[in-house]
Amino acid sequence: MAGVAPEWGAAEVAGERRQLINIAYRLLGTLAEAEDAVQEAYARWYARPRSQREAVVSPGAWLTTVTGRICLDVLGSARARRERYVGAWLPEPLPDRGEWAGAGGDAVDPADRITLDESVTMAFLVVLESMTPAERVTFVLHDVFRYSFPEIAGIVGRTPGACRELASSARRRVRAERAPVGAAVAQAEVVRHVKEAWEAKDITALVGILDPDAVMTADGGGLVGTVLRPVEGGALIAQYMIAIADRAPGLRLLERTVAGAPGLVAQHAGVTVTVAAFDASDGRATRIWVVRNPEKLRLWTPGG
């Protein structure tokens, strides 16, 4: 019948999942929460009567709007949950699955749907954590995924002009709180020097590769032992790292892509126990984010 859209095919609707997972991960900072948000959006789609689904001009736009609203609600409640979190809360770093022999290749693995780029680096995700929920949703959708302010307005419940202001505020946070990311080759060299100095237990070399004002933040979630507060200063960080080396015989360090940038992975008996992301400037490590919470490392053991 003229003027009536056909029922959208299951394959066409399911084809939006990759984009939705990419958006939700950047909005929420963990893959599990992103999966839940996208699954809820699909559940709402299929709960609608067929006549209502047929009336939707673009399932992708509809699913993006619903996913964005779900993420906005989750972000609003996440602040209270993270205040009760034991120690520092860090986003879940994602591996480059292609670097892990036997890590899978399962086409339906949500991790394989995430595009590893500059917008998933730990430095970027940590800055996103400093934003209000409305700022984060607006900034990610507009600046990362290029949605228009009128489209975003329907998600965050603001006018397009207000969304424009939210995006500007978010950009100011990025400029103020995030150090420039070094080129991948330069950062990889810094990471390699950190690894070599740690393995040699060479505190002098470590101090030399760490910026004097470097900060290390660790996330154990209360499930494993780690520092509960950021360690500030290259010398103190070096001392802490050497102390860990002395207490961790058999630990193996691997240079791997961590959240889209060069980083380190520590394994014990083939099981990943620590993932470290770095930011570097002028040949020195300026920030180190250490994730030890096993709930955030489920993707990091080959075959896991």
NUTI-671063 format. One record per residue: x, y, z of N, C-alpha, C in turn; residue in one letter. Coordinates in steps of 0.001 Angstrom, whole numbers, padded with zeros to 6 digits, always signed. Example, Ala and Ser with C-alpha at 12.3 -4.5 7.8 and 13.67 -1.06 7.14 Angstrom:
<nodes>
+013190-005690+007800+012300-004500+007800+013200-003300+007800A +012850-002250+007080+013670-001060+007140+012900+000030+007870S 
</nodes>
This chain:
<nodes>
+000849-001192+000000+000000+000000+000000+000881+001236+000000M +000560+002199-000841+001368+003410-000930+001381+004145+000391A +002561+004664+000746+002692+005471+001948+002944+004665+003204G +002966+003331+003108+003211+002488+004268+004557+001792+004085V +005461+001990+005040+006785+001380+004950+006691-000113+005180A +007510-000910+004524+007482-002351+004752+008066-002688+006117P +007737-003875+006629+008339-004345+007868+009845-004486+007650E +010633-003879+008556+012084-003935+008405+012562-005357+008653W +013455-005830+007799+013983-007178+007936+014880-007313+009149G +014924-008529+009707+015730-008785+010892+017205-008503+010634A +017696-008869+009431+019106-008651+009115+019430-007163+009068A +018531-006376+008515+018760-004935+008425+018798-004298+009810E +017881-004713+010662+017840-004168+012024+019071-004623+012809V +019406-005915+012686+020571-006443+013405+021864-005797+012925A +021869-005329+011674+023065-004704+011128+023448-003403+011803G +022555-002856+012607+022860-001623+013337+023657-001888+014608E +023795-003151+014989+024373-003479+016294+025810-002977+016438R +026610-003112+015395+028012-002669+015503+028095-001188+015868R +027335-000357+015159+027359+001073+015450+026868+001349+016866Q +025826+000652+017282+025256+000876+018609+026239+000472+019711L +026925-000662+019529+027918-001101+020515+029055-000089+020608I +029499+000418+019457+030559+001419+019456+030142+002670+020212N +028925+003129+019984+028433+004316+020686+028316+004044+022182I +027658+002941+022547+027384+002660+023955+028663+002436+024749A +029666+001800+024146+030927+001600+024869+031583+002934+025209Y +031605+003853+024261+032217+005159+024518+031406+005973+025522R +030113+005741+025554+029273+006463+026507+029395+005904+027918L +029573+004590+028051+029504+003964+029361+030848+003492+029903L +031808+003220+029033+033147+002881+029506+033382+001418+029827G +032347+000580+029747+032547-000853+029914+031759-001589+028845T +032319-002693+028393+031664-003450+027339+030392-004117+027847L +030409-004596+029099+029229-005266+029644+028041-004307+029694A +028271-003093+030168+027178-002125+030224+026720-001729+028823E +027672-001635+027894+027311-001307+026512+026435-002401+025908A +026818-003654+026119+026015-004773+025621+024605-004726+026201E +024509-004474+027509+023198-004444+028162+022319-003327+027578D +022927-002157+027360+022164-001027+026827+021644-001325+025430A +022500-001898+024593+022087-002205+023223+021035-003311+023220V +021216-004311+024072+020228-005385+024150+018872-004840+024575Q +018876-003902+025522+017620-003299+025966+016968-002504+024835E +017779-001808+024037+017224-001050+022907+016549-001992+021916A +017198-003134+021623+016586-004096+020704+015324-004705+021305Y +015349-004955+022614+014149-005507+023256+012974-004545+023113A +013244-003249+023245+012174-002264+023098+011683-002202+021649R +012610-002380+020707+012209-002369+019295+011235-003509+019003W +011598-004706+019430+010770-005861+019111+009520-005947+019983Y +009479-005165+021070+008268-005117+021896+007190-004233+021274A +007590-003417+020292+006629-002539+019641+005749-003347+018676R +004491-002983+018561+003642-003658+017579+004213-003491+016176P +003936-004441+015323+004474-004401+013964+004097-003099+013256R +002884-002629+013470+002445-001402+012805+003321-000214+013187S +003772-000182+014448+004643+000911+014894+006041+000771+014313Q +006532-000461+014204+007849-000660+013588+007813-000265+012114R +006717-000586+011438+006598-000239+010026+006557+001267+009812E +006096+002001+010821+005991+003455+010703+007326+004163+010916A +008329+003431+011385+009644+004035+011637+010372+004212+010303V +010801+005425+010027+011496+005704+008764+012873+005079+008742V +013592+005157+009873+014954+004625+009947+015131+003864+011259S +015206+002516+011209+015444+001759+012434+016753+002157+013124P +017778+002477+012323+019054+002866+012913+018929+004119+013760G +018222+005109+013239+018029+006344+013993+017212+006084+015252A +016190+005255+015125+015346+004932+016280+016163+004210+017351W +016926+003203+016935+017726+002434+017887+018814+003296+018526L +019404+004207+017746+020419+005106+018302+019805+006015+019359T +018622+006549+019071+017948+007413+020039+017659+006665+021331T +017115+005472+021218+016768+004699+022408+018026+004283+023173V +019060+003840+022446+020314+003468+023108+020911+004666+023831T +020898+005838+023182+021421+007042+023820+020677+007388+025086G +019354+007256+025082+018561+007560+026277+018834+006560+027395R +018975+005287+027017+019307+004272+028027+020663+004581+028653I +021649+004916+027809+022984+005238+028321+022937+006468+029215C +022135+007452+028854+022000+008654+029671+021495+008289+031065L +020502+007393+031138+019984+006946+032428+021041+006178+033217D +021782+005307+032514+022825+004521+033189+023904+005441+033750V +024310+006431+032960+025331+007368+033429+024851+008128+034663L +023580+008463+034711+023054+009172+035865+023146+008359+037138G +022931+007046+037031+023000+006187+038218+024416+005694+038497S +025286+005758+037485+026642+005231+037646+027455+006032+038648A +027212+007315+038734+027995+008149+039654+027860+007652+041085R +026643+007328+041487+026437+006828+042851+027131+005485+043050A +027039+004602+042038+027686+003299+042149+029195+003439+042259R +029759+004365+041488+031213+004498+041477+031744+005181+042733R +030881+005920+043420+031291+006480+044708+031477+005376+045742E +030780+004263+045561+030904+003131+046490+031984+002144+046040R +032563+002379+044886+033582+001488+044323+034833+001537+045190Y +035465+000386+045382+036687+000336+046199+037869+000817+045368V +038451+001948+045767+039569+002521+045027+039102+003274+043798G +040038+003543+042896+039725+004296+041673+038970+003416+040686A +038003+004017+039971+037285+003319+038905+037861+003769+037574W +038262+002802+036743+038769+003108+035409+037889+002429+034366L +037788+003013+033179+037071+002337+032101+037709+000997+031778P +036923+000124+031165+037418-001193+030771+038230-001072+029488E +039529-001381+029535+040338-001290+028307+040049-002466+027387P +040052-002199+026095+039779-003256+025131+041059-003687+024429L +041198-004988+024158+042367-005490+023420+042156-005390+021925P +043242-005436+021198+043180-005657+019755+043175-007166+019581D +042008-007724+019283+041866-009181+019270+042783-009842+018242R +043183-009094+017226+044065-009659+016221+045459-009960+016747G +045828-009367+017908+047158-009599+018475+047230-010878+019299E +046074-011483+019573+046050-012620+020477+045766-013896+019705W +046782-014734+019583+046589-016025+018928+045596-016841+019745A +044582-017369+019062+043589-018181+019754+042571-017365+020504G +042577-016012+020302+041639-015190+021052+040251-015233+020472A +040096-015889+019367+038734-015990+018876+038629-015671+017423G +037941-014638+017058+037567-014417+015690+036081-014684+015560G +035426-014847+016715+033983-015025+016739+033325-013742+016264D +032621-013819+015152+032060-012612+014534+031011-011949+015401A +030428-012702+016368+029387-012102+017187+029936-011595+018511V +031227-011736+018736+031829-011208+019950+031717-009690+019936D +031040-009083+020932+030892-007622+020930+032218-006881+020885P +033273-007460+021467+034569-006782+021444+035069-006603+020025A +034718-007545+019151+035157-007453+017768+034403-006380+016996D +033343-005875+017584+032557-004835+016927+033080-003436+017233R +033963-003318+018220+034458-002006+018613+035585-001576+017684I +035455-000399+017117+036520+000176+016304+037553+000793+017233T +038786+000264+017188+039844+000774+018057+040470+002002+017417L +040127+003155+017953+040699+004391+017442+040980+005316+018621D +041301+006572+018313+041707+007503+019366+040598+007745+020387E +039330+007474+020000+038231+007730+020921+037987+006595+021903S +038828+005539+021885+038721+004501+022910+039988+004404+023735V +040952+005306+023539+042145+005284+024377+041757+005584+025816T +042551+005084+026749+042246+005324+028155+042259+006812+028467M +043182+007543+027866+043248+008992+028106+041936+009660+027744A +041372+009265+026612+040122+009866+026141+038953+009441+027019F +038877+008148+027339+037768+007651+028139+037774+008238+029544L +038955+008445+030102+039046+009030+031444+038518+010462+031438V +038816+011212+030389+038270+012568+030288+036747+012516+030168V +036236+011570+029392+034787+011443+029271+034141+011212+030633L +034846+010504+031518+034314+010244+032853+034129+011523+033661E +034872+012574+033320+034774+013823+034073+033582+014675+033647S +032911+014274+032575+031813+015066+032041+030491+014714+032719M +029535+015631+032653+028190+015296+033079+027598+014318+032068T +026578+013553+032457+025980+012622+031494+025528+013297+030202P +024893+014457+030305+024410+015138+029091+025574+015617+028235A +026641+016110+028868+027827+016527+028114+028428+015340+027370E +028538+014228+028071+029194+013054+027486+028411+012532+026287R +027102+012399+026451+026281+011894+025354+026349+012844+024160V +026230+014134+024424+026254+015117+023338+027604+015136+022641T +028672+015157+023406+030019+015225+022837+030342+013984+022009F +030060+012812+022549+030376+011574+021839+029563+011469+020552V +028275+011743+020645+027440+011613+019451+027796+012644+018384L +028116+013873+018814+028406+014912+017823+029851+014873+017339H +030797+014901+018275+032199+015046+017881+032834+013738+017413D +032359+012616+017925+032937+011326+017530+032141+010696+016398V +030802+010702+016514+029976+009988+015538+029241+010918+014568F +029418+012211+014718+028945+013203+013747+027421+013265+013613R +026712+012993+014693+025276+013235+014678+025031+014739+014820Y +023937+015197+014241+023632+016631+014289+023035+017000+015645S +023117+018288+015985+022553+018733+017253+021034+018543+017307F +020291+018756+016212+018853+018454+016278+018583+016981+016577P +019399+016072+016016+019222+014654+016316+019517+014372+017779E +020572+014978+018311+020981+014740+019695+019971+015343+020665I +019378+016458+020270+018406+017129+021145+017283+016188+021549A +016854+015335+020621+015790+014396+020928+016214+013302+021884G +017503+013099+022033+018023+012061+022930+018201+012600+024341I +018808+013770+024457+019128+014312+025788+018028+015211+026337V +017001+015482+025535+015900+016297+026019+016244+017761+026176G +017114+018259+025306+017499+019672+025315+017245+020256+023932R +017332+021563+023826+017222+022197+022514+018529+022007+021756T +018510+022122+020417+019768+022041+019669+020794+023065+020138P +020337+024273+020476+021270+025283+020973+021903+024869+022283G +021111+024284+023171+021653+023814+024448+022648+022680+024226A +022366+021823+023245+023302+020737+022927+024613+021286+022398C +024526+022344+021617+025736+022980+021105+026595+023488+022268R +025939+024050+023279+026667+024538+024457+027266+023371+025248E +026527+022280+025355+027054+021101+026041+028311+020583+025351L +028287+020535+024030+029452+020062+023281+030636+020993+023483A +030385+022294+023501+031473+023262+023720+032069+023093+025107S +031210+022895+026108+031698+022676+027468+032538+021415+027553S +032086+020366+026870+032831+019106+026866+034192+019280+026204A +034245+020036+025118+035531+020262+024449+036497+021011+025361R +035974+021929+026134+036842+022647+027079+037415+021681+028105R +036618+020723+028549+037125+019717+029482+038244+018898+028844R +038045+018538+027573+039065+017758+026871+040369+018539+026798V +040268+019811+026437+041481+020633+026318+042156+020821+027672R +041362+020957+028734+041927+021257+030048+042496+020033+030755A +041892+018869+030531+042220+017705+031350+043025+016649+030631E +043110+016715+029336+043772+015642+028607+045015+016143+027915R +046126+015507+028263+047390+015842+027611+047352+015328+026176A +048059+015978+025277+048092+015492+023896+048632+014072+023819P +048003+013266+023002+048461+011888+022830+049642+011867+021883V +050734+011221+022296+051914+011151+021462+051685+010227+020277G +052523+010367+019271+052429+009485+018117+052620+008043+018576A +051958+007114+017886+051979+005719+018318+053401+005170+018398A +054245+005510+017418+055618+005002+017425+056376+005524+018630V +056237+006802+018929+056931+007390+020079+056411+006786+021373A +055090+006603+021470+054530+006024+022687+054973+004578+022854Q +055033+003838+021751+055487+002449+021818+056919+002371+022333A +057742+003334+021944+059129+003348+022419+059185+003593+023924E +058354+004501+024415+058302+004759+025851+057865+003492+026589V +056825+002856+026093+056317+001639+026723+057395+000553+026732V +058125+000430+025650+059184-000578+025583+060277-000295+026619R +060634+000971+026775+061652+001326+027770+061165+001048+029186H +059888+001308+029445+059327+000999+030764+059406-000502+031015V +059034-001291+030033+059080-002747+030165+060499-003232+030450K +061448-002739+029679+062835-003185+029845+063381-002798+031217E +063085-001594+031662+063570-001151+032971+062919-001946+034091A +061626-002243+033948+060928-003017+034974+061498-004433+035053W +061699-005043+033895+062229-006411+033887+063637-006459+034472E +064421-005412+034250+065777-005355+034790+065803-004865+036232A +064657-004456+036758+064546-003860+038099+065510-002684+038240K +065571-001895+037175+066487-000756+037109+065712+000517+037465D +065762+000885+038724+064970+002024+039178+065466+003326+038557I +066757+003425+038317+067294+004642+037703+066742+004820+036292T +066692+003732+035538+066146+003801+034183+064657+004119+034209A +063951+003553+035173+062523+003838+035286+062276+005310+035592L +063017+005840+036524+062865+007259+036860+063140+008116+035636V +064093+007687+034813+064433+008459+033631+063348+008452+032560G +062553+007379+032496+061520+007284+031456+060175+007788+031952I +060050+008035+033264+058811+008563+033832+058940+010071+034017L +057932+010807+033595+057918+012243+033816+057936+012521+035327D +058667+013544+035783+058702+013844+037223+057318+014057+037822P +056372+014531+037015+055011+014772+037495+054036+013677+037051D +054552+012525+036681+053701+011434+036221+052732+011002+037321A +051598+010456+036891+050583+009957+037822+050184+008546+037387V +050136+007639+038354+049690+006276+038092+048403+006019+038870M +047362+005568+038172+046080+005243+038793+045792+003774+038566T +045391+003075+039623+045151+001639+039521+043716+001309+039912A +043157+000299+039248+041787-000148+039481+041808-001636+039781D +041557-001972+041055+041443-003375+041441+040031-003753+041821G +039179-002753+041979+037782-003008+042298+037550-003680+043635G +038561-003693+044503+038424-004379+045776+038548-005886+045662G +038814-006377+044438+038899-007818+044211+040325-008337+044235L +041291-007460+043967+042714-007808+044030+043440-006652+044696V +044616-006925+045195+045381-005888+045869+045987-004892+044903G +045853-003625+045229+046507-002564+044459+046388-001273+045253T +047088-000242+044806+046988+001048+045499+045581+001610+045299V +045028+002194+046348+043667+002707+046293+043610+004150+045832L +044751+004836+045901+044803+006233+045471+045896+006402+044417R +045771+007402+043564+046814+007627+042553+048185+007837+043190P +049202+007286+042534+050591+007502+042949+051132+008634+042096V +051614+009680+042730+052041+010870+042014+053551+011054+042099E +054178+011338+040954+055614+011574+040897+056350+010383+040327G +057216+010644+039348+057935+009567+038693+058754+008711+039641G +059407+009325+040635+060249+008572+041557+059425+007601+042394A +058279+008051+042879+057435+007179+043691+056844+006048+042857L +056458+006371+041627+055929+005331+040750+056993+004283+040466I +058219+004718+040207+059322+003792+039940+059562+002880+041140A +059540+003441+042344+059726+002635+043551+058630+001592+043686Q +057410+002014+043411+056274+001086+043496+056429-000041+042469Y +056821+000300+041240+056954-000709+040201+058064-001710+040511M +059157-001230+041063+060249-002139+041427+059827-003047+042569I +059068-002508+043527+058575-003332+044633+057668-004441+044102A +056844-004119+043119+055989-005142+042508+056830-006198+041813I +057865-005762+041093+058740-006712+040400+059384-007688+041387A +059773-007182+042563+060389-008041+043572+059405-009060+044134D +058105-008687+044157+057108-009564+044769+056360-010418+043743R +056722-010306+042468+055957-011001+041426+056842-011877+040559A +057474-012898+041133+058281-013791+040295+057391-014547+039312P +057912-014714+038117+057161-015445+037107+056201-014593+036313G +056146-013303+036630+055263-012413+035873+055888-012118+034514L +055087-012187+033467+055562-011965+032101+054902-010712+031535R +055728-009787+031032+055209-008560+030443+055190-008671+028921L +054080-008244+028333+053919-008265+026881+053576-006868+026386L +054184-006464+025270+053798-005208+024629+052599-005500+023741E +051492-004846+024036+050272-005073+023288+049517-003754+023110R +048616-003743+022156+047727-002602+021989+046697-002626+023106T +046638-001555+023863+045690-001432+024970+044769-000253+024662V +043496-000552+024449+042517+000505+024154+042983+001373+022981A +043489+000729+021959+043851+001443+020749+045195+002138+020759G +046025+001918+021782+047334+002573+021879+048336+001599+022487A +049653+001839+022290+050652+000935+022859+050550+000858+024377P +050609-000360+024909+050518-000557+026347+051202-001848+026752G +051020-002244+028008+051640-003446+028545+050588-004358+029157L +050811-005648+029002+049949-006667+029590+050826-007582+030436V +050434-007815+031683+051178-008706+032575+050403-010007+032728A +051104-011120+032508+050480-012431+032633+051225-013286+033648Q +050448-014099+034349+051030-015078+035266+050436-016433+034922H +051292-017368+034578+050865-018709+034172+049866-018647+033020A +050101-017718+032097+049264-017598+030917+047969-016838+031109G +047699-016376+032322+046480-015627+032619+046813-014149+032787V +046084-013290+032107+046320-011854+032223+045839-011358+033572T +046735-010720+034313+046398-010227+035650+046435-008703+035734V +047086-008056+034748+047183-006603+034762+047266-006095+033333T +046572-005004+033063+046674-004316+031782+046985-002850+032082V +048025-002328+031455+048450-000953+031718+048394-000126+030440A +047710+000997+030527+047642+001954+029427+048503+003157+029780A +049035+003811+028759+049976+004898+028971+049584+006141+028176F +049999+007282+028704+050045+008505+027911+051482+008994+028010D +052005+009534+026928+053411+009933+026901+053562+011283+026230A +054583+011993+026624+054898+013287+026026+056397+013525+026139S +056998+014000+025047+058431+014315+025039+059286+013135+025490D +058899+011920+025065+059718+010750+025350+059599+010205+026752G +058604+010669+027510+058425+010169+028877+056961+009816+029129R +056752+008839+030001+055395+008469+030391+054854+009503+031367A +053698+010058+031046+053090+011082+031904+051927+010534+032723T +051205+009556+032173+050099+008928+032888+050157+007428+032663R +049870+006686+033730+049767+005229+033637+048454+004832+034304I +047641+004089+033571+046390+003579+034116+046500+002065+034189W +046401+001515+035381+046629+000097+035613+045301-000563+035997V +044824-001470+035156+043578-002168+035433+043904-003587+035898V +043473-003893+037139+043708-005225+037709+042408-005923+038086R +041314-005190+038058+040018-005785+038359+039750-006919+037374N +039678-008169+037842+039516-009294+036901+038228-009216+036090P +037227-008518+036593+035976-008384+035838+036157-007535+034584E +037225-006725+034563+037507-005894+033394+038595-006495+032510K +039038-007710+032842+040110-008362+032083+039632-009637+031402L +038319-009829+031324+037805-011088+030792+038166-011319+029329R +038484-010258+028586+038815-010395+027166+040316-010513+026918L +041109-010485+027982+042542-010309+027809+043369-011589+027908W +042745-012706+028212+043473-013962+028219+043194-014708+026931T +044214-015045+026147+043986-015730+024872+043091-016940+025043P +042090-017008+024174+041139-018106+024263+040057-017875+025278G +040135-016700+026008+039154-016459+027053+037907-015799+026526G 
</nodes>
